[in-house]
């Protein structure tokens, strides 16, 4: 099949976290299985632009990618040249797959498809939830949603990465038609990066894009109330400079915190492997790639019940799922610390589960079936 992927950002724009990696992993798996994939994207990389040439098609790990120069450097990423290219070539593809929603690429791209009578697949990637409608540019989102957004989304085929996201889409769109539910394809190490060493210290780790919805404040508040537990916390990720500075001020009374910034590759996975427990108390998370990255290294997880990966964690008993309640998190950390055999049991089982369930060669078959079902 000829597949056109439209995304506001593409690798190496890793500042956007999990979506950048999972979109690329899907496209690479599709190319590997013989499909013709073209990506059109902006040169967005947070507040700065990627150094890649714009307007010229290039190969990025086997995938044909064209980066276009964006006009705005905020979250909108308005990129007129990309939209003009889509308007010119849309009819040449069997599938048009749009990733994300609240930006000046995804919504106009869906509108162009609608005007041309082409039904795209849209993966909102957690951007159509009760949380997103109550955070940042609330009035603008509600107006756009009422005027055109709801119509465009209901016209398209929708892909959710978890039952959590499926439920949110149905709630926000009053949707009764089918939604494709397929987990992200992940590029995980084929081996454990660092042998685990059980220490007297309770080694905690957080890894994600640093954003208010990740709720790092809860972790800091809980740890301040646990002075009798010898913990350490490694924080991997980056975000808005002002917000990160604010968080560092909040955590100032916690001396055993190490801020690592953005990391990737073996260094990231080694730190995950060395930790006793991964923490993610998000207010909203359509999937949570990093959950599976941690589990691939045998690291148990403690996550909120707003994280899409919660079903997998609970079904396989690979960690703990809680509401975003400070007292519950405090008590759970105490219980886990006092019953370390649970951590060791999960550490043995988790890599086996991930290897069994997240084989890209098998996962991509489900995406190919979704595309074939979409075109009838």
N, C-alpha and C positions, 0 to 999 in steps of 0.2 A: 504494500500500500504506500501511497504518497501522503505523508503526514506533515502538516504545518503546525509547528509549536509556536505559540505566542506567549511570551513571558516578559514582565517588566524588568527582570534582571536575570542574568545567566552567569555560570561559572566563568571567570574566577571571582564573582561578586559574592564572596562568602560572608560579607557583613550581614546578609539577609538570613543567615542561618540555614536551618533544615530544608526549606523549600528549594534553595539554590542547588543543594546536593541531590535531593530526590528527583527534581525535574531532569537534571543532567543524567542521573542514573537510569531513569526511564528511557530517555532518548538513546543513550548508549546501548542499552539492552535491545531496543527496537532495531537499531542499525545492525547489531550483531546477529540478529535473527533474520536479516535480509530485507528490512523495510527501508524506504527512502524517506529520511527525516530531514526537514529544514526548520531551523529556528530563526525567528526574527525577534530581536530584543533591543533594549536600550543599553547604553553604556553606563548605566547607573551602578554606583557602588557606595551607597550611603551618601554622605555629603560631598564626595569626590567622584570623579569619572574614572572608569577603567582606562587603561593605557592602550587597549586594543584599537586598531584602525576601525573607522566607522564607514558604513556604506559599501563595504567589500566583503564578499562571502569568503569564509575561511573554514578550515576543518579544526574542530576542537574535540580531541579524543574521538575522532571518527565521525563526528556529527557536523553537518553543514550549518554554520552559524553566521548571521550578519548582525552586527551591532550598529545601532543608529544613534546619532547624537540627540540627547534629550535637551529640551529647552528649560525645564524647571528642575531644580535640584532638591525639592522637598519630596514628600511621599507620593506626589502626583505623577512625576516622571513623564510629563507631556512630551511626546516624541512624534511630531508630525510626519517625518520621513517614513517611519515604520508604518503608520496608518495608510500613507499613500501607496507603499509597497503592497500592503495587504489588499487594498482596493484593486490593485492591478493584477494580482496573482491568485486571488482567493479561489476562483473557479478551476484552477489547475490542480487542486489537491482533492484527494478522497476524504481526508479528515482534517478539520481545523480544531486544534485543542488549545483552549485559552486557559492560562494558569493565573490565579488570583482574581481580585475583583475591584476593590476600592482604589483605583488609580486611573489616570488619563490614558492608559493603554488598553486595559482589559475591557472597560465599559464601551469606549468608542469602537474597539475591535468587534465586540458582540453586536453593536449597532450596525456596523458595516455588513456583517454576515446576515443580519436580519433584513436589511434593505436589499440584499442580493438574493434572498430566499435560500440561504445556506444555513443549515442547522449545525452549530458548533457543539463541541463538548466543552463544558466549563468546569474546571476544578477550582472552586473558590479558596481552598486551602485555609480554612478557618476564618475567612473574612466576611461571612454572612452568619453572624451569631448574635445572640442577645448582648454579649459583651461589646462587640464592635459597634453596635447601634447606640451604646451608652458611653462610648469613649472616643474622644478626638473628632472634631467636625460633626457633631451630632446632628445639628439642624440641616447641614448640607446633605448628609447621608440620607436623612429621612425624606428630604425634598426630591433628591435624585431617585431614590427607591420608589417613591410614589409616582413620579412622572414617567420613568422609563425603566429603571433597574429591575423591578419585579417582573415586568413584561419580558424583558430580554432573558432573564434567568429562567422563567417558566417556558419560554420558547425553545431554549437550548436543552440538550441532554446534560445532566449534572452528575459529576463524579465526586463522591465523598471518600475520605480515607479511613473513616471509622464509623461505627454506629452512632457515636456521640455527635459527629458532624452531620450525619444523615438526619438525626432527630432535630438538630438546630435548623437545617435547611427546610425541613417540613414545617417547623413551627413558624419561621420567619416568612415563608412564602405561601403558607396554607396549602402545601403541596400534597397531592394524593397520587401522582404518577410515580413510576419507578425511578430510583436513584441507584446508579452503579456504586457499589461499595467495594473498593479495592485498596489495600494498604500500600504505602509507599514502597518503592524498590530502593534498597539501600546497598551501598558499597561498604561492606564490613571486612575487617581483617580475616584472613583464613586461619589465624592462630592467635593464641593469647600473647599479648605484647609484653607483659611483665608477670613473672610468677608472683602470686599473692604471698605476702608475708604478714602473718597475724601479729599485731603489735598491741601494746597496752593502751595506746591512744585510739580514740574513736575517730577514724579518718573519714570525713564527710566531703562530698564534692557536689558542685552545681555547675552545669554546663549548658549554656543557652545564650541566645541573643538577650542582652540585658534591656528589659523593657518593663514598664509598670505592671503589665499583665502577668509577668513571671512571678511577682509577689515575693521578691527577695526579702522585703521588709519583715515578712512573717518568720523567715528563718532566723534573722538577726534577733528578733524579739524573743523567740523561743530559746535560742542559745544563751541569751543574757540571763535567762531564768534557770540555767542548768550549770551553775559553776562547779558542781561536784563531779561532773563528768569530764574527763580529760579529752576534749575534742579538738580537732583542727578542721578547718574548712578551706578548700581550694575552690576558687571561683574562676571559671573559664568562660570568656565571652566579652563582648563589648557592646556599647550602645551610645546613646546621646551623651556627650561629654558632661553636660550640666547635670543630667540625671545620675550618671555614674559618680560624679563628685558628691552629690547629695547622699547617695547610698554609702559612700565611704565615710561620710560624716556620721551617719546613723550607726555604723558599725564600729566606730572609733573605740568603744570600750571593749571590743573583742580582739585581743592581741593575736590570737592564733588563726588569723584569716590571711590568705595569700591570694592576691588578685593577679591572674595570669594574662588577662587580655585574650585576644583571639589566638587559638592554636588549632592546628590541623595535623592529620597524618599520625605517624607513630607516637609523637610526643603527646598528643591528645589521648590516644587510646591507652598509652602506658599509664597516664595519670588516672584514667578511669579504672584500669586494672588494679592499681595500688590502693584504691579507696575501699572502705568497708561498706559505704552506703551512698547512693546517689539521691539527691533531693530535687524535687520540682513541684512547688506548691502553686502552680499557675491558676489564675482565674479563668483562663480559656486557652485551650490547646487542641486543635483539630486532630492531631495525631501524636507527635512527639518522637521524631526520629532518634533523638538522643537517648530515649529510654532503651531502645534496642541496641544502640551502640554500647551503653553501659552493660546491658545484660550479655552482650556478645563476649565481654571480658570477664563475665562471672560476677559482676557487681550488682547486688540487690538494689531495689529502688523503693523509695517512699515518695508517692506522688499524690496530687489532689484528684478528686473525683470529677474534675473538669477536663482532665487529660484524655484524649481519644484512646491512648494505649492502655487505659485502665482495664478494659475487658480482657486483653491478652495477659496482663499481669495477674489479674485475679484468677482467671481460668487455669493458669499454669502455676499459681502460687509462687511467683517470683519476686514478691515484695508486698507492699502495703499501700492501700488506697484510702485516703481520708478526705473529709470535707475541709474547706479552708478555715479551720477553727484552731486558734492558737493553743488552747488547752489540750485539744486532742493530739496535736503534733508534739507537744511537750511530753505527754504521757506515753505516746508511741515511741519516741526516741529513748525514753527511760526503759521501756519494756524491751526494746530491741537490744539495748546495751546490756541489760541484765540477762538476756537469753541469747548469747552469741552463737549457740549451735544452729539457730535458724539461719543466720548469715552464712555459715559454713555449708549448710544443706543447699541453699540457693546457689552459692558459688559453684558447687559441683554440678548442679542441674542446668543452670541458665545457658551456658555455651552450647550444650547439646540441643536444647529447645530452639535456640536461635538458628543454629546450623540446619536443623530439620525444617523449620518453617519459613526461612527467609533466603531461599535459593533463588537468585535473580533469574536463572534460566527457566525456572518453573513459574515464578511470579509474572514474567513478561507474557506468558501464554494467556493469562487472564486479561491483560490489557489488550492484547491482539483480539481476543474474543469480544471484548467490549467495543472495539472499533468496528469489527465485522457486524456485530448486532446493531450498531448505530446506523450503518449504511444499509442495513437490511439484507 
